[in-house]
């Protein structure tokens, strides 16, 4: 169609690299360049690249020539100094934090996206989003307080962090 401009696919910049040069730092640098313009495409491209690298590592002709972990999340945690941190670990930490702050377990479970448990939860309890927000803001304020950041819950969202 005339007048329609397209740009190369998200993985196009990596095509110039040899497979042996496609390592964690190269993929990380590529992702940092591409993600601001098209984050959803980069996430999809990373999943596809990860699948390709695992496939290539299983091929006898390519075995040892590719780094199957080059597109893994272990590299988006080591680079941040958070080696060993998992999404599941973050969820467990969130649940534990809720216990420390006396947030009811059913509310922290709902914030985490768990299905209601028990007859009472399933049939009788209806929590509007505003109720969940109140508890989530309590958690957010505690985290920011621990980080030494001033938090104003009365300010509009986005303007709550003062310093």
Secondary structure, 3 states (H helix, E strand, C coil): CCCCCCCCCCCHHHHHCCHHHCCHHHHHHHHHHHHCCCHHHHHHHHHHHHHHHHHHHHCCCCCCCCCCCCCCCCCCCCCCCCCCCCHHHHHHHHHHHHHHCCCCHHHHHHHCCCCCCHHHHHHCCCCCHHHHHHHHHHHHHHHHHHCCCCECCCCCCCCCECC
